[in-house]
């Protein structure tokens, strides 16, 4: 091999090494930013309950209609991949709220214990980092869950007949957590709440 051939070979090897290094760096950066992407958690109170059926009741007719409306609102909320996971509590009415959307997206409804909010959030932030997750829960734990994610501490009280809130908490890998509120289905009108509410509230609302 002549001196010129050796030089050409060395230059070719250097170019190949530079290209390989660039590709490794590009893939490494892509993996890093993907792994550190924004996690989005959507919180919804369960839809309207059939209160006459007892503590672990199903949805009323209005609640079933609202659950179907959730499909229209969240079915393609992420235009790339949609909702990645759906969680509901151990109560029948939260699971029935989740079912139409879960069926539309071909996802299983993951049932979690209402009392283990820390376990639920840890599971979301570990297993679904950078994903979109829907949590269907109850009146009391909803603002607590948002606060624990460092979202808004000013979530207003939710009235007994108020079922139309959607809270979206965006958790970036760096920066401030954002909390948004949307409405869906038949709107809650405070004046209509003049109808008598049950004097004894069920354990979970």
N, C-alpha and C positions, 0 to 999 in steps of 0.2 A: 504494500500500500504506500503510495507516494505521500509526501508532506501535504500537498494540496488536498488529496483525498481525506487524509486524517483531519485537516482543518474543517473541511466540509462536513465530515461526520460529526465532529464536535459541535459545530453550529447547529446541525440538525437535531442532535440530542438535547442541546440547550433549549431550542424552540419547543421540542416535545415536552421537556420538563416544565417550561413556562406555561404551556397550554394546560398540562395536567394540574399544575398548581392553581391556575386560574379557575379551572372547573371545580377543584376541591374547595376553594375559597367560596365560589358562587353557591355550591350546594350547601356548604356549611352555614353561610349567611341565610340562605333560604330556609334551612331547617331551624335556625335560631329564631328568626322573626315569626315563623309559623308557630313554633312552640311557645312564643311569648305573645301571641296575638290576643286581641281583646276577647274576653269572655262575656257573653250577654246572657243575663238571667231575667226571664219574664215571669212576673208574679201575677196571678189571677185569683181572686176569691172564687170559690165554687159558685155555680149558677143557682138560680132560684130553687129553693127547696120545697118539697111537699111536706109542710110542717105537721100535718095531721097524721103522718105515718110514724112519728116518733123520732128518737134521737138519731138513729142511723137510717134516716129516710133516703129515698131517692129524690130525683128532680121532679118539680111540677111541670105542667105543660109549658109554661113560660120558660122554665129552666132548660128544658130540652131544646126549645127553640133558640135560646141563648147559646147553648153548647154548640149547636149547629152553626150559629153565626161566628163562633170562634174559629171554625174551619175557614170561613171566608177571610177573616181578619189575619190569621196567623198561618194559614196553609202555605203561603209562599212569602213569609215575612223576610227570609233571607233568600234573595234571588238565586244564589249559587247552590246552596245545599238544604235550606229550610231548617226547621227545628231539629236538633240532633237527639234530644232526649226529653221525655215527659215524666214528671214526678207528680204523684197525688198522694194524699194522706190515706189513712186506713179507713176512712169513712166512705160509705157508698156514694154519697152525693158529690164528693170530689172526684171519685173515679168515673162516675157517669158524666161529669163535666168534661173529663179528659177523653172519653172514649171516641166521640166522633172525629176529633182531630187526630188521635192516635191511629184510628182506622184509615183515615185519609192518607196519612204519612207512612203507614205500615210500620209503626213503632209500637213496642210494648209499653204499657203504662207501668212505671216502676212505683210500687207502693212503699211508702216510708212512714215511720212512726211520727206522728204530729209532735210528740214531746222531745224528739231528738233533733232539734234545729241545728246544733253544732255538727252533728254527724252528717246531716244532709248537705250543709254548705261545704264541709270538707270533701265530701264525695264529689260534689259538683266541681269544685276548684281543682281537684286532683285528676279526676277521670275525664272531665269535659273542658279542660283548659283550652281557650280559643274557640269554643263551640257556642251554640245557641241552645239554651235549656229553658223549658217551661215548667214552672212549679205551680200547681193548683192547691191552694191552702185555705185558711180560714181568716176571720176578721182579726183575731188577736195576734197570731204569730206573723202575719204579713208584714207590718211595719218593723217588727223585731228582726226578721230575716233581712230586710233591706238595710237596717242600721248595722247589723253584723257584717254586711258586705261593704261597709263604709259608704253606703248610699245616703240619701236624704234622711235627716233626723226630724223632718217636718211633715211626714205623711199624715194628712188629716184623719180624724176619726172616721170610721166607716159605719154608716147607719145600718140598722137591722135589715132594711129593705133595699140596700144599695149594693147592686151586683155588677155594675157596668164598668168598673175600673180595670185597667191594665197598667201595671207598673213595669218599666223596662230599666234594668240596672246594667250599665255598661262598665266593665272592669278592665281597663287597659293594663298592659304589662308595666307601663310607666305613666304616671300622671293621675289626674283626679277622676274619681268614680262619678259617673253621671246617672241621674235618676230622672226618667221621663214618665209622664202619666198620659194615657190615652183612654178613650171611652169606646164601648162597643155594645151592640144590641139595644134593646129598649132603654132609653135614658132614665136615670133615677131623678125623680122630681120630689123635692122635700115636702111640698104641700100634700102629696099623695100619702106621705107617711103618717097622716093623721088617723089612718085606719089603725085600730087597736092591734098592738103587737102582743104576742104571748107574754103573760106576766112571769112565767118561769122559763128562762132561757135554757136551751139544751147545753150540754157540756162544751161542745165545740160549735162555733158559728162560722 
